[in-house]
Amino acid sequence: MLVDHLRWLRFAGLDTGVVSLEDLRHYMAALGADYLGPFSLPWREGKSPYGHSALKTAAACLKGFYLRLGTHGVNLSLAEALRATRLPTRADRRRAMLGHVLHSMPREPPGSGGADPPASEDAAGRRPGGVDGALSSARDRMVVTWLADGGFRIGELCGLRLVDLHLREQAACGQCRGPHVHICHREDNANRARVKTKTPWTSQDGTVCGGTVRRASPAMIHTYFEYVTTQYPAQALHGMLLVGLHGSSRGQPWTTAASRGMLRRAAARGQIGRVVPHAFRHSFATAVLDAARGNAVIAREAGGWASAATVEQVYGHVDVHDPVFTAALEQVWGTRP
């Protein structure tokens, strides 16, 4: 178990002198422990996660190892922290987000310096030129990618909670076979973000159903994993997806005003003029319409537009599993063979 942990340290770009208590909690989550916050990458990918007994043994092994190092003056802060707390050892039976239920994981470990997958010409064309290179954090890269590939309104994006994300195949909600998110109108969001379309939704046993279902591209999933495994604070109990990263707002829900300010500053750094969140939505609609050969129903479903009654009567309803619908999205995302 100790050798396995030392291999993980190298994989994560850490060493015994700098690893923190939060890093160890992420490692235990990667082994299968119940953990309040975003999980780390599953370390036993392709294998069963540890049960309760094995997790207790792993926790004891780690604690003994780092306490021993502390007696030799190595990573004293971690040794002190371990004397005052315990590592998570309860087996996580839900695996609702980043556990071992996923069939594929991003290959670049946190802190490895790996580059994001190159954006296709179509995807790049839907972003204001130069904005990508002016982004300073994984959260900001995720925001721009989700705006460009998902056509989100900024209130929808800032109002997302972690439980709204079903970023794996065959999610428990049963409403969409592929990775997707549920956009739900809530009046109690701490950042006061609101969803324009008040589609009914429910939550049962931690599974969100209903709301507006929006498909997620591979690039959206990749930037999401980069963000939650490197920057999302584990102590955030509010459950909101986007959080502040600096100053007094660190860990607090990110507001729509703050997201607009981020885009404004990125545009200024890139010297590309004014950039507003809704420009991405307009570009997304145009790209989907072009890819779907002018089918307005596909564009409506892809972007979650609440179209007028006349459009509903003329075009009817499109199935989100329609091959034409899927092909149009894949062409926009740049993932179609």
MOBEL-V472845 format. One record per backbone hydrogen bond with DSSP energy under -0.5 kcal/mol. CO is the residue of the C=O (numbers start at 1). NH is the residue of the N-H. If there is no record, write none. Layout:
[[CO NH] [CO NH]]
This chain:
[[1 5] [2 6] [3 7] [4 8] [5 9] [6 10] [7 11] [8 12] [9 14] [10 13] [15 18] [15 19] [20 24] [21 25] [22 26] [23 27] [24 28] [25 29] [26 30] [26 40] [27 31] [28 32] [28 33] [29 32] [30 43] [30 44] [31 50] [32 92] [35 37] [42 45] [44 47] [51 55] [52 56] [53 57] [54 58] [55 59] [56 60] [57 61] [58 62] [59 63] [60 64] [61 65] [62 66] [63 67] [64 68] [65 69] [66 70] [67 71] [68 72] [69 72] [69 74] [70 73] [73 75] [75 79] [76 80] [77 81] [78 82] [79 83] [80 84] [81 84] [81 85] [90 34] [91 93] [99 102] [109 112] [120 124] [121 125] [122 126] [123 126] [124 127] [128 131] [130 134] [131 134] [132 135] [137 141] [138 142] [139 143] [140 144] [141 145] [142 146] [143 147] [144 148] [145 149] [146 150] [146 152] [147 151] [153 157] [154 158] [155 159] [157 160] [160 241] [161 164] [162 165] [163 208] [164 166] [164 182] [166 168] [166 180] [171 174] [176 171] [177 170] [179 216] [180 166] [181 183] [181 214] [182 184] [183 212] [189 192] [196 198] [197 199] [200 211] [202 209] [204 207] [206 208] [207 204] [209 202] [211 213] [212 183] [214 181] [217 221] [218 222] [219 223] [220 224] [221 225] [222 226] [223 227] [224 228] [225 229] [226 230] [227 230] [227 231] [227 232] [233 236] [235 237] [239 162] [242 254] [244 251] [246 249] [247 250] [249 244] [249 252] [252 244] [255 259] [256 260] [257 261] [258 262] [259 263] [260 264] [261 265] [262 266] [263 267] [264 268] [265 269] [266 270] [267 271] [267 272] [268 271] [276 279] [276 280] [277 280] [277 281] [278 282] [279 283] [280 284] [281 285] [282 286] [283 287] [284 288] [285 289] [286 290] [287 291] [288 292] [289 294] [290 293] [292 295] [294 296] [295 299] [296 300] [297 301] [298 302] [299 303] [300 304] [300 305] [305 307] [308 312] [309 313] [310 314] [311 315] [312 316] [319 322] [322 326] [323 327] [324 328] [325 329] [326 330] [327 331] [328 332] [329 333] [330 334] [330 335] [330 336]]
